Amino acid sequence: MTIPHVDVKAQYAPLIPELQEAFARTLETGRFIFGPEVEAFEREAAAHLGTQDSVSCANGTDALVLVMDAMEIGPGDEVICPTFTFYATAESIARRGATPVFAEIDPVTLNLDPADVERRITDRTKAIMPVHLFGRPAPDFGGFGLPVIEDAAQAFGAGGIATSVASTFSFFPTKNLFALGDGGLIAVNDPELAQRIRMLRFHGSAAKKEFLYVGYNSRLDAMQASFLRIFLRHVDDWNQQRREAAARYTELLDGLVETPVDEAGHVYHMYCVRSPERDRLAAALKEADIGFAVYYQPPLHLQPALRYLGYSEGDFPETEKASRENLCLPLWAGITEEQQAEVVSVLKRASGLVRS
Ligand SMILES: Cc1ncc(COP(=O)(O)O)c(C=O)c1O
C-alpha cells in the first residue's frame, strides 16, 4: 500500500465545490490583490486566534522579517532561536542583518530549552524567537523581560503565548492550515505594530504615493485569502483529527520507538518519533513505499550559509542527536486507521518484532 507522508489533496478534496465557488466569486470581482477577501480573512483569522489584529503577507518567512523590521531589529542586535527548526527561522534574523543566537532544545519536547535560552541572553538580545515545533506549543518565554516573537509556522491553533509581541504563520500547502500556494500571517495585539507591519508589507506605504519606510512587496492574494477563509472553518476539526491519529499511532507503536509525549494544545503538524535505529526504520518505510520525513539534518548551526556565526559540531548535543534520531510518520487530517496500521506493521517488521 503506497502511503504518502502528507496527503494535502485528501484534506481539501471534499471542499472542491466550495473552493471552485470562491474562485468564481473572486474572478467575478476582478480584484486579485488586497480587497474584501483579504480583509475578511485577516478579521476571521484574528478572531480565531483571539488576537486584536492579523496582517497577511506572502509567506511565513516574510512574516518573521516583517515583524522584526517593524520592531527595528537589525545590525548589532541578537535574537535567540532554536537550531532545530526550519532554516527560515534563523534566515529571517540574518536577513534583517541581526545575529541569530542559537539555543538548545529540550530533548523531550524538541522545543527551546528555557534554561539554555537564559544563559545566552546578553545586552544585545532584542528578542526571543521560539518555534512551536511540529505543532507543539513552546514554553512561555515572557518571564525574561524581552519581546517574544513566536514562529508558529507549524502550529495554527496550537494556542499562542499570551506574552508574545507577535505570532507568525505559514500557509505552505503541507502546514496544518494551508493555502493552495504560498501565504503567511502575523497575529498581533498592538495596533501600532500592526499598522507598521501593514505599511511595510506594501512598500512602507499607508496611502497612495506616500512611502514612509523602505518596505517590501509581500502580499497574500485575494484568491488564496478566499480559499483560506474556507479552510479556516475546518482547521479546528482538522487539528482534532490530527490529535486522534497521533494518539492512535502512540497506541499502535506500543513503545517500539520513543513516541511524542502528548500535551494540551499540540496540533501534530508532524508526528515525530525517535529511535537510534532511525535510518534502518526509514529504509524499511522507503522499501514499502511509505512516505516519511527526517528533519533538520544538518541543524541550522551547521548549515553552510550560517558558518559565519562560528558554531561547530558538538555545540548542541541534544539538537544533533534529535536530528539523527527523528522520524516523522505519515500524518494528515483524514489518514485512515488502515494506513496507520500498515505504517506501524512495517516498522515492527523492520525492528524484528514481527516476522514477515
Ligand atoms: C518553523 C518554520 N518557520 C518558518 C517557515 C517559513 O514559512 P514559508 O515557507 O511560508 O516561508 C516554515 C515553513 O516552511 C517553518 O516550518
The ligand as a MOL file (V3000), in Angstrom:
LIG
                    3D

  0  0  0     0  0            999 V3000
M  V30 BEGIN CTAB
M  V30 COUNTS 16 16 0 0 0
M  V30 BEGIN ATOM
M  V30 1 C 9.3430 26.7790 11.5910 0
M  V30 2 C 9.1580 27.4650 10.2760 0
M  V30 3 N 9.4180 28.7760 10.1660 0
M  V30 4 C 9.2440 29.4420 9.0230 0
M  V30 5 C 8.7620 28.8000 7.8910 0
M  V30 6 C 8.6730 29.5830 6.6280 0
M  V30 7 O 7.4130 29.5920 6.0600 0
M  V30 8 P 7.2480 29.8110 4.4610 0
M  V30 9 O 7.7030 28.5660 3.7900 0
M  V30 10 O 5.7850 30.0640 4.2910 0
M  V30 11 O 8.0720 30.9970 4.0980 0
M  V30 12 C 8.4520 27.4380 7.9630 0
M  V30 13 C 7.8760 26.6740 6.8500 0
M  V30 14 O 8.2510 26.4370 5.8090 0
M  V30 15 C 8.6690 26.7380 9.1770 0
M  V30 16 O 8.4160 25.4290 9.2850 0
M  V30 END ATOM
M  V30 BEGIN BOND
M  V30 1 1 1 2
M  V30 2 1 2 3
M  V30 3 2 2 15
M  V30 4 2 3 4
M  V30 5 1 4 5
M  V30 6 1 5 6
M  V30 7 2 5 12
M  V30 8 1 6 7
M  V30 9 1 7 8
M  V30 10 2 8 9
M  V30 11 1 8 10
M  V30 12 1 8 11
M  V30 13 1 12 13
M  V30 14 1 12 15
M  V30 15 2 13 14
M  V30 16 1 15 16
M  V30 END BOND
M  V30 END CTAB
M  END
